Amino acid sequence: MDGSDGGCRARRGLRRNLPEGLDADAARVRDHLLRDFRRGGADRDEATRARAQELAARDTDLGLAFSRNIREGRREIRVAPEALAGLPGDFVAQHPVGDDGLVALSTDATDVMPVNSYATDRGTRLALTAARADLAWPENDGVLAELLDVRQQRADLLGYGNWSDYETEDRMAGSSARVASFLDEVDEASAAASAREYELLLARLREEVPEAEAVTTADQQYLLTRMHAERFTVDSQEVRSYLSFERVLGGLLATTGRLFGIGYEPVDVRTWHEDVRSYDVVRDGARIGRIHLDLHPRDGKFNHAACFGIAPGVRGRVLPEAALVCNFPTGLMEHRQVQTFFHEFGHLVHEILGGDQEWVAFSGVATEWDFVEAPSQMLEEWVWDVEVLQAFAVNDAGQPIPAGLVERMREADAFGRALLVRTQLGHARVSYHLHIDRPADLAAATDHWYDVSTPVAKLAGTHSYAGFGHLTGYGSCYYTYQWSLVIARDLLTGFSGLLDPESAARYRREILEPGGSRDAADLVESFLGRPFTVDAYREFLGS
């Protein structure tokens, strides 16, 4: 795979002959508006336009219902206190024994992630994973079935072969067929390494459960955590001792400030909750935007991690403003939570640094959806760098995280990586094929695509599609996570060093600051000096 896509070349060619009186940005706005009008049915007869509007509105309503059911579908299981064996002391302290003598565990990520990483009681992991996998089921069964049907009706009405063809028209992939071939490339790139990793995980599971026939989704993270400690002498709880939330926050702000030549000044402004921290983003003494950080869990709050735009930037008129909404602990953090923090913050700085645009349509992260994750995925690499980590990863005794531990963490992270990619491949295939095939039996189809994508077994009888929140926003295009990861790994090859100021300045200038004013393929080629390739991704997977 490479970035020399014929469709991208054609789109670039359209803008070489600019209409009289229009500059390149204005012509791009016009081209995009005409395309989007057509995608909405504006060039069709009145009856078709009305039907297209009706279907689009129904799509929105169903998407909102699907998401609401997930948000309101929080569940709890109750377990004996001894079922928390292996979990960190602070987690146990935060989960007191109730009047019935049992402990409540919720399907929130703040419970699921620690349980699936540390709980030595397999029954606890299985029970909580099953509860999480059935989030919003059966409520979302009918909602999803109708949503898939409505989307295909829209595609048929507007002259597209399927919903994926419609969705990818304005993305780097460009077609449903390209998505399918890309997923095959991911399959090929990860198959051998993931098979080796799986056999090692299964052997380790049988040390504790001799009769185990398969590694399940409830076992995978636990086994990786255990094997990271045993094979690479990486104790996740030791790593946590260096990662207090306040230090991580300070380190994140300092690192991104150094990279991108910006500063963060706390401001006292009215927000939606007292937990929110707000900062003006400044460069050379001038305010260039504002960010809001809502970082800890509370009842009724969005229970994942995401960046939300508030005000897109318009040059000379509006400064960009955006918020980060996450659910991190207030005390010690898992290293992967730090990784998530850097990832989501990557979207935030993209929103601000790309917010100085003449046209609002190109402000911030308004790039192709299969590129938008690349800058954030790339920023994750900084949490694996010893110099970066030692600047803020400090324990209560004032000791920075040891360089040897960081190196072992890197080695441990590489182990199991291909298998995790297979999980992502399963998600991408479910996302794609539910829309393309529109199966009558959603559960059977979902099971099939996970079965052929990863050897890790999903729990029988569960209905993970009902809680697959990305089926609304990403639709058939969950492939974008791996597509953008291919680009992210290639972008890293353009850095002379992670803290090299010239590389960072060039990256800011060529990738972040243009926002969506240029095709993503052009941005990448400007930074790398060539179209992107899959080579760095293959090396990343150990292929």
N, C-alpha and C positions, 0 to 999 in steps of 0.2 A: 504494500500500500504506500502511496506517496501523495503529496499535495498537488500534483500537477493535473487537477481535474479539468476535463474539457468544459464542463458547465461553468466553472469559475472563470476560465479564460474567455468564454463567450460573454459572461456578464461584464468582465473588465473591458472587453472590446467595445461594448455598447457605449461606454463613457468616454471613449477616445474622441468621438465625434460629438462634441457638446452642442446642444441647441443654442441658437443665437441668444445672447443675453443671460445665459445661465452659467454659473461657475460649476465646478465638479460636484460640490456638496449639494447645490440646488438641483442639479440634474439627477443626482442619486436619490434625493427626496422624491422628485417627480416619478422616477422609474419605480421606486418602491411603492409609492401611492397608487400608481396605475396597476401594478401587480396585485396589491392588496385589495383594491376595488374589484378587480377581476375575480380574486379568490373569494370575495364576498358575494359575487353574482351580479355586480353592478352592470355588466354588459349583457345581461339576459333580459328576457321579457318580464313584465310586471308580476305575473303569477310566479315565475321562478324566483324572482327577487324576494317576494313575500314568503315563499316557502323556505328559502335559504335563511332568512331572518328568523323565522319560526324555529327551524332546526337549531340554529346557533344559540338561540335563547334557551331552548330545551337542553342543549349540551351544557350550558352554563349552570342551569338549575340542577341538573343531575350531578354535575361535578361538585357543586356546593353541598348537595345532600350526601354524596359519597364521603367527602372530607369531614363533614359534620358528624356522620356516624362513626368515623374513626376517632375523631376528637372526643366524642362523648361515650365511646365504647370501652373506656378504661375498665379493667377487671382486676380482681384480686384473688389470690389463693391464700390459704392459711396453712401453715406448716408448724411442726413441732420445733421448739427452740434448737434442738440438736441438729435439725436439718440445715442450719446455717453454718455448719462446720466448714472451715476453710475460708470463710469470708473475713474481710478486714475488721478489726475491732471497732473502728468508727462506724462502719456500716451496721454492725450488730447493735451498737449503742443507739443508733437512730431508728431501730426497729424493735421496740419494746414488746414484751409478752403481754397479750391482751387478757381480759378477764376469763376468757375460755382456755387460757393456757397455751394459746397458739400465737404465732407471729404472722402478720399480714405482709405479703409481698405483692406489689402492683405490676401491671404491665407497662409502666413507665420505663423509659430507657435507663433512668437512674437506678432502677432495681434490676432490670433484666441484664444489663451489661455486667455488673459485678457478680451476679449469681452465675451467669454463664461462663464467667472467667475463673471463679474461685470455688464455687460450691462443690465440695467433694461428694455430696449426696447426689447421685445421678437422678434419683426420683424427683428431687427438688428442681433440678435443671429441666427435666422432661416436663414436669407439671407447669412450670412458669413459661417455658417455650411454647407449649401447646396452647396456653391461655393467650399468649401474645399472638400466636399464629391464627387464632380465631377472633381476633379483634374485628368488630363490626360485622361479624357473621351471626345470623343469616341476614341481617338488615341490608347489607350491601349486595346481596345476590341479585335481586330484581333490579336494583339501581344500576349495577354494572352491565347487566344484560341489555337493558334499554339504552344505556350510554353507548355501548358498542354498536348497537343497531342504528342509533341516531347518527353516529359519526359516519357509518357506511352510507347511509342515505344522503348525507351532505356530500360525500365524495362522488356518489353516483350523479347527484343533481348537478354538480359543477364540472363533471366530465373527467374525473380522475379514476384511475383503475381501482384504487383502494385508499383507505384513510392514510396509510403510510406515504403514498405518493403525494397526497395533499400536504401532509405535515412536513415532509422533507423538501418540498419545492424551494423553500426559502432558507434552507440549511446547507451546510457544506456537502453533505452526502448527496443531496439532489434527487434521490429516487428511492423507492422501496427496494428495488433490486440491489442497489448499492449497499443498503443496510444489511440485506441478507448475505451478500458476499463478504461484508466486513465481519459479521458475526462468525462466519466460517473461518476467517483469518484469525480471529481471537481464539476460536476452538483449536485450530492447528498450532498456534503459537504457545498455548498453555497445556496441551494434552499430555505430553510426556512428563514434564516436571510435576504436574498435579497428580498423575498416577503414582509417581514415586513417593510424593508427600503423603498421599492417602494411605498407602500400605504401612508407612511408618506410624501414622496416627492410629490405624486400626490395631496394630501390634501393641501400641501403648495402651489403648483402651482395654485390650484383653488382659493386660496385667492387673487391672482392677475389676473387670467384668469378663471373666473367662468365656462366658457363653455369648458374648456380644457378636452379632452377625454383621453389624455395620456401624460406622460412625454416623451419628445423626446431627441435625442442626443444633441439638441441645448439647452435643459433645465437642463440637469443633473448636470453639474458642477456649473451652476448658483445657482440652488436650494441647492446644498450641501454647497456652499459658504454662502448663506443666512442663512441656518439652522445652520451651524457651528457658525455663529455670534449670532443667536437668542437663540439657545438651549444651547450652550456652552460658550457664550460670547467671541467668537473668531472672532475678526475683522481682516480679511486678510490684510487690508491696515495698520493696527497697526503693525501686524507682519512684514510687509515689511519694516517698519521704522527702524527695527533693523538689516536688512539684506542688507547692501550696498555691492556691488560686491567685492570691494577691501578687505574689512574685511572678507568676506566669503572665498575668495581665500586664504588669510593668515591663516584663521582658518582651512581650509581643509588641507593645507600643514602641519600645526602644528599638527593636529590630527592624520593624517596618519603617519607622521614622528614619533610621540610618540608611536603609536601602533606597527609599524613595525621596529623601531630602525634604521630609515634612516633620511637623511637630503636632502634638495634641494638647490643647489647653482646656482643662475642665471648665465647664460653664454651668451655671445654675438656671435651668429653664424648666418650664412646665412640661411634664411628660405624662404618659398613661399610667405609670406606677412609680412608687417611691424607690423601688429597686433600681430603676434605670439610671445609668451614668451617661452624661452627655459631654461631648468634647467638640470644640472647634478645631478643624484641621487647618494648619497654617503652613505657609511656605514663604521664606524671606520676609517674615513679618506681616504678610497679608493673609487674610482668611480665605480659604478656597472651598470650604464646605463644612458640614457638621455631621457628626455621627452620634448615635444613641446605642448603648450597650445594655440589653436586658438579658442577663446571663444565668439566672438561677431559677430552679423550678418553683412553681406554686400552683395551687388548685385552679383548674380551668384554663391554664395557659397552654398555648401551642407547645406540643411535647417533643419536638425535634430540634434541629438547629438549622437556621436559615438567615439569609440577608434579605431585607425588604426595603425597597426604595420608597422614599417619602416624597421628595421633590427632585425631579431630574434637573440637572444643571442646564442653563441657557446662558451663553456668553453675554456678560454685561447686564443681565436681567435677574437671573435666579442662580443662587449657589446650590450645588447638589447637597442633598440631605438623605441619609439612609440609616437604617437600624439593623442591629444584629440581635436576633432572638434565639437564645440557647438555653440549655438546662444543665449547667455545670454545677458541681458541688461547691460549697463555699469554703471547704477545707482543702484536703489533699486531692489531687487529680490523677486519673490514669494518664499514662503517656499518650494513649490513643485519643483521649479527650483533648489533650493539648494539640495533637495533630488536627483534630476537628476544628478547634479554635482557630488555628492558623489558616486552615482551609476556608472557613466561612469569612474570616477577616480578609482573605484574598478578594472575595467578592466585594467587600465593603470598600477597600482601597481602590479597586477597579471602578466602582460606582463614583467615587469622589475624584480620582485622578482623571478619569475619562469624562468628567462632567463639564468641561469647558468647551462646549460645542455651540456652533451657530444655530443648529437645528436640534430640537428636543428629541427627534426620532433617533438620533445617533448618540444620545447622552449616556455615559456610564457603561453599563454592561449590555447595552443594546446591540450585541453582536449576534452572529448565528448561534442557535441554541446548542449545536454540537461542538462549539468552540468555547462557550462561556465558562465551562468548568476548568479549562486548561490552566489559566493563570492561578486559580485557587489550588488545583492539584499540585502545581509546581511549587507553590509556597509551602506546602507540607514538607518539602525536602529540608527546610531550614531547621525543623525540630529534630533532625537526625545529625546535625552538625555539632561537634563538640565545642567549638568556640562560641557558637550561638547559645547552646544550652548552658554552658558554664557561667554565662553572664547573668542568668536568672534562676537556674535549677540549683538551689542551695538548701541544705537541710537546716534543721533548727539549731544545729551546732555551728552554723555558718560555713560549712564545708560545701564546695561546689561538687556537682556530680562528677565522679571519676572518669577520666578519659577512657580507661579500659572498659568500664561499664557501658559507656556509650558505644564503643566499638562492638561489644558483645550484643548490645541491643540492635545494632544494625544487622549483624549476622543473623540474629534471631528473627528479625523482621523479614528477612529474605526467605526464611524457612516458612512454608505455608502460603507464600504469596500467590503462587500459581493456582493453588486450590481455592483461595479466596476470589481470584479472577473467575474461576469456573462458577462460583456462586453468582457473581455479577453477570456472567454469561447467561445463567439460568433466568435471572431477573429480566435481562434484555430480551431473551427469547419469549418469555411469558408476555411481556409488554407488547412485543411485535406480533406474535402469533394470535393472541386473543383478539387483536384488531383485524388481522388479515383473515383468520379462519372463522372467527365469531362462532366458537363451538357451542353446542347446546348444553354440554356438560362442562361447566367452567372448572370444576374441581379436577376432573379427569384430565382435561387438557393441561391445566397447570402442573399437575403431577408429572405428566409425560415430559414436558419441556424441562423441568428440573431434573428428571431422571436421566435424560440424554445429555444434560449439560454438566452435571456434577455427580461424582460418586457419593457425596455426602447425602444421606437420606433425610428427606423431610419427614415429619411425623405423620404417620398414617391417620387419615380421617380429619385432618385439619384443612383450613380454607384460607391460606395466606393471601390469596388474591383480594379477599374482601377488605384487608387492611393495607393493601399495597397503594399507599397514598399517591405515588408517582403516576398512577394510571390516569389521574385527572390532568395534572399539569404537563407531564411528559408524554402522555398518550402512548403511542406506539414507539416512542423514541427514547426509551431508556438506554439504548445503545450508546447514547451520547457520552456517558461516563467513561466508557472504554475508548471511544473515539478521541475524546479530549485528553485522556491519559496518554495515548500515543503521542499527541502533540506536546503535552507537558513534559514527557521524558525527553523529547527531542529539543524542546526549548532550553532545558538544562545544559545541553551541550554547547549552548551559546554563551555560557558564563565561564570566565577564566577562573573564577572562584566565587563561592556563594556570597562573600562580602566584598567582592571586587567592585569598587565604585563606578568604574567605567562601564562594566557589563550591566550593572543595575540601572545606571542612567540611560543607557541605550535601550534596555528592556522597557523602562518606564516610557521612554519617548516613542518607541516603535510598536509596543504592544498595548500598553495601558492607556496612554493619553489620547490616542485616536478614537477611543470608544468604538462606536459602530460606524464611523465615517468611511471605513474601507472594508473590503471583503476580508474575512479572517485569513484566508489563504495568502492574501497579499501582505497582511501584517506579519505572519510567520515568516514568509519569504524575505521580507525586509530585515527582520531580525537575524535570521540564520544565514541569509545569503543564498538560499536554495529552498525548494519545496520540502515540506516535512516528509520523513520516512518512518518506517516501522522498526528500524534497526535498534534504536535505543530501548524501545519497548521490549523487544525480544531479549535483549541483554538483561533488562530489569527483571524479566520472568525467569531467567536462568535457562533460556532455550539455546 
